[in-house]
Amino acid sequence: MIIRIDEYSDVPIYMQIRNQIVMGISSGELKAGEQLPTVRALAMEIGINTMTVSKTYQILKSEGYIMTDRKNGARVRQQIEQTGVISEENKKELRRIVSEARISGVSKTELRKLIDEYYG
């Protein structure tokens, strides 16, 4: 999986990495048990500070997407808990996206098509 950083984005780099890894897990591009790059390797690959990658991995671990240990590094969890609940933060983000779509003239039907496409 290739991580791409948008240096002009308002989204912090650690969140850009987090979001791309979560999308990779969701799409199946990253498989259960798959080894993630070491903190140092990923930092060097995308040209950022190792502390940024470390922060990203800590967040992903606390959210239950990955597991880490000193011997095996970071891996995608075999079993990710499915709570069936959307966080309040994600609800706010979804509301923002829907609002922008509405203002831009995107129909509800078109928005549903996009959701269906992304949900797969």
DRENDREN-323637 format. One record per atom (N, C-alpha, C, O): residue in one letter; atom name; x, y, z. Coordinates in steps of 0.2 Angstrom, whole numbers, always signed. Atoms other than C-alpha are relative to their C-alpha. Layout:
REM DRENDREN-323637
+------+------+-------+-------+-------+
! mimi ! roti !  east ! north !    up !
+------+------+-------+-------+-------+
!    A !   CA !     X !     Y !     Z !
...
+------+------+-------+-------+-------+
END
This chain:
REM DRENDREN-323637
+------+------+-------+-------+-------+
! mimi ! roti !  east ! north !    up !
+------+------+-------+-------+-------+
!    M !    N !    +4 !    -6 !    +0 !
!    M !   CA !    +0 !    +0 !    +0 !
!    M !    C !    +4 !    +6 !    +0 !
!    M !    O !    +9 !    +7 !    +4 !
!    I !    N !    -4 !    -6 !    +1 !
!    I !   CA !    +7 !   +17 !    -5 !
!    I !    C !    -4 !    +6 !    +4 !
!    I !    O !   -10 !    +7 !    +3 !
!    I !    N !    +2 !    -5 !    -4 !
!    I !   CA !    +4 !   +31 !    +8 !
!    I !    C !    +2 !    +7 !    -4 !
!    I !    O !    +8 !    +8 !    -6 !
!    R !    N !    -1 !    -6 !    +4 !
!    R !   CA !    +2 !   +48 !    -1 !
!    R !    C !    -2 !    +6 !    +5 !
!    R !    O !    -7 !    +6 !    +8 !
!    I !    N !    +1 !    -5 !    -5 !
!    I !   CA !    +4 !   +64 !   +10 !
!    I !    C !    -2 !    +7 !    -4 !
!    I !    O !    +2 !    +8 !    -9 !
!    D !    N !    +1 !    -7 !    +3 !
!    D !   CA !    -4 !   +81 !    +4 !
!    D !    C !    +2 !    +5 !    +5 !
!    D !    O !    -1 !    +7 !   +10 !
!    E !    N !    -3 !    -5 !    -5 !
!    E !   CA !    +7 !   +94 !   +12 !
!    E !    C !    -4 !    +6 !    +0 !
!    E !    O !    -3 !   +10 !    +5 !
!    Y !    N !    +4 !    -6 !    +1 !
!    Y !   CA !    -6 !  +107 !    +7 !
!    Y !    C !    -7 !    -1 !    +4 !
!    Y !    O !   -11 !    +4 !    +4 !
!    S !    N !    +6 !    +1 !    -4 !
!    S !   CA !   -20 !   +99 !   +17 !
!    S !    C !    -1 !    +3 !    +7 !
!    S !    O !    +5 !    +4 !   +10 !
!    D !    N !    +1 !    -3 !    -7 !
!    D !   CA !   -28 !  +106 !   +33 !
!    D !    C !    +1 !    -6 !    +5 !
!    D !    O !    +1 !    -5 !   +11 !
!    V !    N !    +0 !    +6 !    -4 !
!    V !   CA !   -28 !   +88 !   +39 !
!    V !    C !    +7 !    -2 !    +2 !
!    V !    O !   +11 !    -2 !    -2 !
!    P !    N !    -7 !    +1 !    -2 !
!    P !   CA !   -13 !   +84 !   +50 !
!    P !    C !    +3 !    -7 !    -3 !
!    P !    O !    -1 !   -11 !    -5 !
!    I !    N !    -3 !    +5 !    +4 !
!    I !   CA !    -1 !   +72 !   +42 !
!    I !    C !    -1 !    -7 !    +4 !
!    I !    O !    -3 !   -12 !    +0 !
!    Y !    N !    +1 !    +7 !    -4 !
!    Y !   CA !    -3 !   +58 !   +56 !
!    Y !    C !    -7 !    -2 !    -1 !
!    Y !    O !    -8 !    -8 !    -2 !
!    M !    N !    +7 !    +2 !    +2 !
!    M !   CA !   -22 !   +59 !   +52 !
!    M !    C !    -1 !    -3 !    -7 !
!    M !    O !    -5 !    -7 !    -9 !
!    Q !    N !    +0 !    +2 !    +7 !
!    Q !   CA !   -19 !   +57 !   +33 !
!    Q !    C !    +2 !    -7 !    +0 !
!    Q !    O !    +0 !   -11 !    -4 !
!    I !    N !    -2 !    +6 !    +0 !
!    I !   CA !    -9 !   +42 !   +37 !
!    I !    C !    -5 !    -5 !    +3 !
!    I !    O !    -6 !   -10 !    +0 !
!    R !    N !    +5 !    +4 !    -4 !
!    R !   CA !   -21 !   +35 !   +49 !
!    R !    C !    -6 !    -2 !    -5 !
!    R !    O !    -8 !    -7 !    -5 !
!    N !    N !    +6 !    +1 !    +4 !
!    N !   CA !   -36 !   +38 !   +37 !
!    N !    C !    +2 !    -5 !    -6 !
!    N !    O !    -3 !    -9 !    -8 !
!    Q !    N !    -1 !    +5 !    +6 !
!    Q !   CA !   -27 !   +29 !   +22 !
!    Q !    C !    +1 !    -7 !    +2 !
!    Q !    O !    -1 !   -12 !    -1 !
!    I !    N !    -1 !    +7 !    -3 !
!    I !   CA !   -22 !   +14 !   +33 !
!    I !    C !    -7 !    -3 !    +1 !
!    I !    O !    -9 !    -9 !    +0 !
!    V !    N !    +7 !    +2 !    -2 !
!    V !   CA !   -41 !   +13 !   +39 !
!    V !    C !    -3 !    -2 !    -7 !
!    V !    O !    -7 !    -7 !    -7 !
!    M !    N !    +3 !    +1 !    +6 !
!    M !   CA !   -46 !   +14 !   +21 !
!    M !    C !    +3 !    -6 !    -4 !
!    M !    O !    -1 !   -10 !    -7 !
!    G !    N !    -3 !    +6 !    +2 !
!    G !   CA !   -34 !    +1 !   +16 !
!    G !    C !    -2 !    -7 !    +3 !
!    G !    O !    -3 !   -12 !    +0 !
!    I !    N !    +2 !    +6 !    -4 !
!    I !   CA !   -40 !   -11 !   +29 !
!    I !    C !    -8 !    -1 !    -3 !
!    I !    O !    -9 !    -7 !    -4 !
!    S !    N !    +7 !    +1 !    +2 !
!    S !   CA !   -58 !    -8 !   +24 !
!    S !    C !    -1 !    -2 !    -7 !
!    S !    O !    -5 !    -7 !    -9 !
!    S !    N !    +0 !    +3 !    +7 !
!    S !   CA !   -55 !   -11 !    +5 !
!    S !    C !    +3 !    -7 !    -1 !
!    S !    O !    +2 !   -10 !    -6 !
!    G !    N !    -3 !    +6 !    +0 !
!    G !   CA !   -45 !   -26 !    +9 !
!    G !    C !    +7 !    +0 !    -3 !
!    G !    O !   +10 !    -5 !    -4 !
!    E !    N !    -7 !    -1 !    +2 !
!    E !   CA !   -29 !   -19 !    +2 !
!    E !    C !    +5 !    -2 !    +5 !
!    E !    O !   +10 !    -5 !    +4 !
!    L !    N !    -4 !    +2 !    -6 !
!    L !   CA !   -22 !   -22 !   +19 !
!    L !    C !    -4 !    -6 !    +3 !
!    L !    O !   -10 !    -5 !    +5 !
!    K !    N !    +3 !    +6 !    -2 !
!    K !   CA !   -26 !   -40 !   +25 !
!    K !    C !    +1 !    -1 !    +8 !
!    K !    O !    +6 !    +2 !   +10 !
!    A !    N !    -1 !    +2 !    -7 !
!    A !   CA !   -29 !   -46 !   +43 !
!    A !    C !    +7 !    -4 !    +1 !
!    A !    O !    +9 !    -8 !    -3 !
!    G !    N !    -7 !    +3 !    -1 !
!    G !   CA !   -12 !   -50 !   +50 !
!    G !    C !    +6 !    +3 !    -4 !
!    G !    O !   +11 !    +1 !    -2 !
!    E !    N !    -5 !    -2 !    +4 !
!    E !   CA !    -3 !   -41 !   +37 !
!    E !    C !    +5 !    +5 !    +4 !
!    E !    O !    +3 !    +9 !    +8 !
!    Q !    N !    -6 !    -4 !    -3 !
!    Q !   CA !   +14 !   -33 !   +43 !
!    Q !    C !    +0 !    +7 !    -3 !
!    Q !    O !    +0 !    +8 !    -9 !
!    L !    N !    +0 !    -7 !    +2 !
!    L !   CA !   +14 !   -14 !   +42 !
!    L !    C !    +8 !    +2 !    +0 !
!    L !    O !   +12 !    -1 !    +4 !
!    P !    N !    -7 !    -2 !    +0 !
!    P !   CA !   +31 !    -5 !   +38 !
!    P !    C !    +2 !    +2 !    +8 !
!    P !    O !    -2 !    +4 !   +11 !
!    T !    N !    -2 !    -2 !    -7 !
!    T !   CA !   +41 !    -1 !   +54 !
!    T !    C !    -1 !    +8 !    +0 !
!    T !    O !    -1 !   +11 !    -6 !
!    V !    N !    +0 !    -8 !    +0 !
!    V !   CA !   +40 !   +17 !   +60 !
!    V !    C !    +5 !    +3 !    -4 !
!    V !    O !    +4 !    +8 !    -7 !
!    R !    N !    -6 !    -3 !    +3 !
!    R !   CA !   +57 !   +21 !   +54 !
!    R !    C !    -1 !    -1 !    -8 !
!    R !    O !    +1 !    +4 !   -11 !
!    A !    N !    +0 !    +1 !    +7 !
!    A !   CA !   +54 !   +13 !   +37 !
!    A !    C !    -5 !    +5 !    -4 !
!    A !    O !    -4 !    +8 !    -9 !
!    L !    N !    +6 !    -4 !    +3 !
!    L !   CA !   +37 !   +22 !   +34 !
!    L !    C !    +2 !    +7 !    +0 !
!    L !    O !    +1 !   +11 !    -5 !
!    A !    N !    -2 !    -7 !    -1 !
!    A !   CA !   +44 !   +39 !   +40 !
!    A !    C !    +5 !    +2 !    -6 !
!    A !    O !    +5 !    +7 !    -9 !
!    M !    N !    -5 !    -1 !    +5 !
!    M !   CA !   +59 !   +37 !   +28 !
!    M !    C !    -3 !    +0 !    -7 !
!    M !    O !    -2 !    +4 !   -11 !
!    E !    N !    +3 !    +1 !    +6 !
!    E !   CA !   +48 !   +32 !   +14 !
!    E !    C !    -4 !    +6 !    -2 !
!    E !    O !    -4 !    +8 !    -8 !
!    I !    N !    +4 !    -6 !    +1 !
!    I !   CA !   +37 !   +47 !   +15 !
!    I !    C !    +3 !    +7 !    +2 !
!    I !    O !    +0 !   +12 !    +1 !
!    G !    N !    -4 !    -6 !    -1 !
!    G !   CA !   +50 !   +59 !   +21 !
!    G !    C !    -3 !    +4 !    +6 !
!    G !    O !    -3 !   +10 !    +6 !
!    I !    N !    +3 !    -3 !    -5 !
!    I !   CA !   +42 !   +63 !   +38 !
!    I !    C !    +4 !    -2 !    +7 !
!    I !    O !    +8 !    -7 !    +7 !
!    N !    N !    -3 !    +1 !    -7 !
!    N !   CA !   +47 !   +63 !   +57 !
!    N !    C !    -2 !    -7 !    +2 !
!    N !    O !    -8 !    -9 !    +1 !
!    T !    N !    +2 !    +7 !    -3 !
!    T !   CA !   +47 !   +45 !   +65 !
!    T !    C !    -5 !    +1 !    +5 !
!    T !    O !   -10 !    -3 !    +6 !
!    M !    N !    +5 !    -1 !    -5 !
!    M !   CA !   +37 !   +53 !   +79 !
!    M !    C !    -7 !    +0 !    -3 !
!    M !    O !   -12 !    -1 !    +1 !
!    T !    N !    +6 !    -1 !    +3 !
!    T !   CA !   +23 !   +57 !   +67 !
!    T !    C !    -3 !    -7 !    -1 !
!    T !    O !    -9 !    -8 !    +0 !
!    V !    N !    +2 !    +6 !    +2 !
!    V !   CA !   +22 !   +39 !   +61 !
!    V !    C !    -2 !    -4 !    +7 !
!    V !    O !    -7 !    -8 !    +7 !
!    S !    N !    +1 !    +3 !    -6 !
!    S !   CA !   +23 !   +33 !   +79 !
!    S !    C !    -7 !    +2 !    +3 !
!    S !    O !   -10 !    -2 !    +6 !
!    K !    N !    +7 !    -3 !    -2 !
!    K !   CA !    +8 !   +44 !   +84 !
!    K !    C !    -5 !    -3 !    -4 !
!    K !    O !   -10 !    -5 !    -1 !
!    T !    N !    +5 !    +3 !    +4 !
!    T !   CA !    -2 !   +37 !   +70 !
!    T !    C !    -1 !    -8 !    +2 !
!    T !    O !    -7 !   -10 !    +3 !
!    Y !    N !    +0 !    +7 !    -2 !
!    Y !   CA !    +2 !   +19 !   +75 !
!    Y !    C !    -3 !    -1 !    +7 !
!    Y !    O !    -7 !    -5 !    +8 !
!    Q !    N !    +3 !    +0 !    -7 !
!    Q !   CA !    -3 !   +23 !   +93 !
!    Q !    C !    -7 !    +1 !    +0 !
!    Q !    O !   -11 !    -2 !    +3 !
!    I !    N !    +8 !    -1 !    +1 !
!    I !   CA !   -20 !   +30 !   +87 !
!    I !    C !    -3 !    -6 !    -3 !
!    I !    O !    -8 !    -8 !    +0 !
!    L !    N !    +3 !    +6 !    +3 !
!    L !   CA !   -23 !   +15 !   +76 !
!    L !    C !    -1 !    -6 !    +5 !
!    L !    O !    -5 !   -10 !    +5 !
!    K !    N !    +0 !    +5 !    -5 !
!    K !   CA !   -19 !    +3 !   +90 !
!    K !    C !    -5 !    +2 !    +5 !
!    K !    O !    -9 !    -3 !    +7 !
!    S !    N !    +5 !    -1 !    -4 !
!    S !   CA !   -30 !   +12 !  +102 !
!    S !    C !    -7 !    +0 !    -2 !
!    S !    O !   -12 !    -2 !    +1 !
!    E !    N !    +6 !    +1 !    +3 !
!    E !   CA !   -44 !   +12 !   +90 !
!    E !    C !    -2 !    -8 !    -2 !
!    E !    O !    -7 !    -9 !    -4 !
!    G !    N !    +1 !    +7 !    +1 !
!    G !   CA !   -42 !    -7 !   +88 !
!    G !    C !    +1 !    -3 !    -7 !
!    G !    O !    -1 !    -8 !    -9 !
!    Y !    N !    -1 !    +3 !    +7 !
!    Y !   CA !   -36 !    -8 !   +70 !
!    Y !    C !    +6 !    -4 !    -1 !
!    Y !    O !    +7 !    -8 !    -5 !
!    I !    N !    -7 !    +4 !    +0 !
!    I !   CA !   -18 !   -14 !   +73 !
!    I !    C !    +2 !    -2 !    +7 !
!    I !    O !    -1 !    +0 !   +12 !
!    M !    N !    -3 !    +2 !    -6 !
!    M !   CA !    -8 !   -22 !   +86 !
!    M !    C !    +7 !    +0 !    -1 !
!    M !    O !   +10 !    +0 !    -7 !
!    T !    N !    -7 !    -1 !    +0 !
!    T !   CA !   +10 !   -19 !   +90 !
!    T !    C !    +3 !    -4 !    +6 !
!    T !    O !    +1 !    -5 !   +11 !
!    D !    N !    -5 !    +2 !    -5 !
!    D !   CA !   +24 !   -27 !   +99 !
!    D !    C !    +7 !    +0 !    -2 !
!    D !    O !    +8 !    +1 !    -8 !
!    R !    N !    -7 !    -2 !    +2 !
!    R !   CA !   +42 !   -25 !  +100 !
!    R !    C !    +3 !    -5 !    -5 !
!    R !    O !    +8 !    -4 !    -9 !
!    K !    N !    -3 !    +5 !    +4 !
!    K !   CA !   +46 !   -42 !   +92 !
!    K !    C !    -2 !    +0 !    -7 !
!    K !    O !    +2 !    -1 !   -12 !
!    N !    N !    +3 !    +1 !    +7 !
!    N !   CA !   +34 !   -42 !   +77 !
!    N !    C !    -2 !    +7 !    -3 !
!    N !    O !    -4 !    +7 !    -9 !
!    G !    N !    +2 !    -7 !    +2 !
!    G !   CA !   +31 !   -23 !   +75 !
!    G !    C !    -8 !    +1 !    -1 !
!    G !    O !   -11 !    -2 !    +4 !
!    A !    N !    +7 !    -2 !    +0 !
!    A !   CA !   +14 !   -17 !   +69 !
!    A !    C !    -3 !    -5 !    -5 !
!    A !    O !    -1 !    -5 !   -11 !
!    R !    N !    +4 !    +5 !    +4 !
!    R !   CA !    +1 !   -29 !   +61 !
!    R !    C !    -7 !    +2 !    +0 !
!    R !    O !   -10 !    +5 !    +5 !
!    V !    N !    +7 !    -1 !    +0 !
!    V !   CA !   -17 !   -27 !   +55 !
!    V !    C !    -3 !    -5 !    +5 !
!    V !    O !    -1 !   -11 !    +4 !
!    R !    N !    +3 !    +5 !    -5 !
!    R !   CA !   -28 !   -35 !   +69 !
!    R !    C !    -3 !    -6 !    -4 !
!    R !    O !    -6 !    -4 !   -10 !
!    Q !    N !    +4 !    +5 !    +3 !
!    Q !   CA !   -35 !   -52 !   +64 !
!    Q !    C !    -7 !    +1 !    +1 !
!    Q !    O !   -11 !    +0 !    -4 !
!    Q !    N !    +7 !    -2 !    -1 !
!    Q !   CA !   -52 !   -47 !   +72 !
!    Q !    C !    +0 !    +7 !    +2 !
!    Q !    O !    +2 !    +9 !    +7 !
!    I !    N !    +1 !    -7 !    -2 !
!    I !   CA !   -57 !   -29 !   +72 !
!    I !    C !    -8 !    +0 !    +3 !
!    I !    O !   -12 !    -2 !    -1 !
!    E !    N !    +7 !    -1 !    -3 !
!    E !   CA !   -72 !   -26 !   +84 !
!    E !    C !    -5 !    +4 !    -5 !
!    E !    O !    -3 !    +9 !    -7 !
!    Q !    N !    +5 !    -3 !    +4 !
!    Q !   CA !   -88 !   -22 !   +74 !
!    Q !    C !    -5 !    +2 !    +5 !
!    Q !    O !   -10 !    -2 !    +7 !
!    T !    N !    +5 !    -3 !    -5 !
!    T !   CA !   -98 !   -11 !   +86 !
!    T !    C !    -7 !    +2 !    -3 !
!    T !    O !   -12 !    +2 !    +0 !
!    G !    N !    +6 !    -2 !    +3 !
!    G !   CA !  -111 !    -6 !   +73 !
!    G !    C !    -2 !    +7 !    +2 !
!    G !    O !    -7 !    +9 !    +0 !
!    V !    N !    +1 !    -7 !    -2 !
!    V !   CA !  -109 !   +12 !   +79 !
!    V !    C !    +5 !    +5 !    -3 !
!    V !    O !   +11 !    +3 !    -4 !
!    I !    N !    -4 !    -6 !    +3 !
!    I !   CA !  -103 !   +28 !   +71 !
!    I !    C !    +2 !    +5 !    +5 !
!    I !    O !    -3 !    +7 !    +9 !
!    S !    N !    -2 !    -5 !    -5 !
!    S !   CA !   -93 !   +39 !   +82 !
!    S !    C !    -3 !    +7 !    -1 !
!    S !    O !    -5 !    +9 !    -7 !
!    E !    N !    +2 !    -7 !    +1 !
!    E !   CA !   -99 !   +57 !   +85 !
!    E !    C !    +4 !    +4 !    -4 !
!    E !    O !    +1 !    +8 !    -8 !
!    E !    N !    -4 !    -4 !    +4 !
!    E !   CA !   -84 !   +64 !   +77 !
!    E !    C !    -1 !    -2 !    -8 !
!    E !    O !    -2 !    +3 !   -12 !
!    N !    N !    +2 !    +2 !    +7 !
!    N !   CA !   -88 !   +54 !   +61 !
!    N !    C !    -7 !    +2 !    -2 !
!    N !    O !    -8 !    +3 !    -8 !
!    K !    N !    +7 !    -3 !    +1 !
!    K !   CA !  -106 !   +59 !   +62 !
!    K !    C !    +0 !    +7 !    -2 !
!    K !    O !    -3 !    +9 !    -7 !
!    K !    N !    -1 !    -7 !    +1 !
!    K !   CA !  -101 !   +77 !   +62 !
!    K !    C !    +4 !    +1 !    -7 !
!    K !    O !    +2 !    +5 !   -11 !
!    E !    N !    -3 !    -1 !    +6 !
!    E !   CA !   -89 !   +74 !   +47 !
!    E !    C !    -5 !    -2 !    -6 !
!    E !    O !    -5 !    +1 !   -11 !
!    L !    N !    +5 !    +2 !    +5 !
!    L !   CA !  -103 !   +65 !   +37 !
!    L !    C !    -5 !    +5 !    -1 !
!    L !    O !    -7 !    +7 !    -6 !
!    R !    N !    +5 !    -5 !    +1 !
!    R !   CA !  -115 !   +79 !   +41 !
!    R !    C !    +4 !    +6 !    -4 !
!    R !    O !    +0 !    +9 !    -8 !
!    R !    N !    -3 !    -5 !    +4 !
!    R !   CA !  -102 !   +91 !   +34 !
!    R !    C !    +1 !    -2 !    -7 !
!    R !    O !    -1 !    +3 !   -12 !
!    I !    N !    -1 !    +2 !    +7 !
!    I !   CA !   -99 !   +81 !   +18 !
!    I !    C !    -7 !    +0 !    -3 !
!    I !    O !    -8 !    +3 !    -9 !
!    V !    N !    +7 !    -1 !    +2 !
!    V !   CA !  -118 !   +80 !   +16 !
!    V !    C !    -2 !    +7 !    -2 !
!    V !    O !    -5 !    +9 !    -7 !
!    S !    N !    +2 !    -7 !    +1 !
!    S !   CA !  -120 !   +98 !   +18 !
!    S !    C !    +4 !    +3 !    -6 !
!    S !    O !    +1 !    +7 !   -10 !
!    E !    N !    -4 !    -2 !    +5 !
!    E !   CA !  -106 !  +102 !    +6 !
!    E !    C !    -3 !    -3 !    -7 !
!    E !    O !    -4 !    +1 !   -12 !
!    A !    N !    +3 !    +3 !    +6 !
!    A !   CA !  -114 !   +90 !    -7 !
!    A !    C !    -7 !    +4 !    -2 !
!    A !    O !    -8 !    +5 !    -7 !
!    R !    N !    +6 !    -3 !    +2 !
!    R !   CA !  -131 !   +98 !    -5 !
!    R !    C !    +1 !    +7 !    -2 !
!    R !    O !    -2 !    +9 !    -7 !
!    I !    N !    -1 !    -7 !    +2 !
!    I !   CA !  -124 !  +116 !    -7 !
!    I !    C !    +3 !    +0 !    -7 !
!    I !    O !    +1 !    +4 !   -11 !
!    S !    N !    -3 !    +0 !    +6 !
!    S !   CA !  -115 !  +110 !   -22 !
!    S !    C !    -5 !    -3 !    -6 !
!    S !    O !    -3 !    -3 !   -12 !
!    G !    N !    +5 !    +2 !    +5 !
!    G !   CA !  -131 !  +103 !   -30 !
!    G !    C !    +0 !    -7 !    -1 !
!    G !    O !    -3 !   -10 !    -6 !
!    V !    N !    +0 !    +7 !    +1 !
!    V !   CA !  -127 !   +85 !   -28 !
!    V !    C !    -6 !    -3 !    +3 !
!    V !    O !    -8 !    -2 !    +8 !
!    S !    N !    +6 !    +3 !    -3 !
!    S !   CA !  -143 !   +75 !   -27 !
!    S !    C !    +1 !    -6 !    +5 !
!    S !    O !    +6 !    -8 !    +5 !
!    K !    N !    +0 !    +5 !    -5 !
!    K !   CA !  -147 !   +63 !   -14 !
!    K !    C !    +1 !    -7 !    -3 !
!    K !    O !    +5 !   -11 !    +0 !
!    T !    N !    -1 !    +6 !    +4 !
!    T !   CA !  -148 !   +49 !   -27 !
!    T !    C !    +8 !    -1 !    -2 !
!    T !    O !   +11 !    -6 !    -1 !
!    E !    N !    -7 !    +1 !    +2 !
!    E !   CA !  -130 !   +53 !   -33 !
!    E !    C !    +4 !    -1 !    +6 !
!    E !    O !    +9 !    -5 !    +6 !
!    L !    N !    -3 !    +1 !    -6 !
!    L !   CA !  -124 !   +54 !   -15 !
!    L !    C !    +0 !    -7 !    +2 !
!    L !    O !    +4 !   -10 !    +5 !
!    R !    N !    +1 !    +7 !    -2 !
!    R !   CA !  -131 !   +37 !   -11 !
!    R !    C !    +4 !    -5 !    -5 !
!    R !    O !    +6 !   -10 !    -3 !
!    K !    N !    -4 !    +4 !    +5 !
!    K !   CA !  -123 !   +30 !   -27 !
!    K !    C !    +7 !    +0 !    +2 !
!    K !    O !   +11 !    -5 !    +2 !
!    L !    N !    -7 !    +0 !    -3 !
!    L !   CA !  -106 !   +36 !   -20 !
!    L !    C !    +1 !    -4 !    +6 !
!    L !    O !    +6 !    -8 !    +7 !
!    I !    N !    +0 !    +4 !    -6 !
!    I !   CA !  -110 !   +28 !    -3 !
!    I !    C !    +0 !    -7 !    -2 !
!    I !    O !    +4 !   -11 !    +0 !
!    D !    N !    +0 !    +7 !    +2 !
!    D !   CA !  -114 !   +12 !   -12 !
!    D !    C !    +6 !    -2 !    -3 !
!    D !    O !    +9 !    -8 !    -2 !
!    E !    N !    -7 !    +1 !    +3 !
!    E !   CA !   -98 !   +13 !   -22 !
!    E !    C !    +5 !    -1 !    +5 !
!    E !    O !    +9 !    -6 !    +4 !
!    Y !    N !    -6 !    +0 !    -5 !
!    Y !   CA !   -87 !   +16 !    -7 !
!    Y !    C !    -1 !    -6 !    +5 !
!    Y !    O !    +3 !    -8 !    +8 !
!    Y !    N !    +1 !    +5 !    -5 !
!    Y !   CA !   -96 !    +4 !    +4 !
!    Y !    C !    +1 !    -7 !    -3 !
!    Y !    O !    +3 !   -12 !    +1 !
!    G !    N !    -2 !    +6 !    +4 !
!    G !   CA !   -94 !   -10 !    -9 !
!    G !    C !    -4 !    -6 !    +3 !
!    G !    O !    -3 !   -11 !    +0 !
+------+------+-------+-------+-------+
END
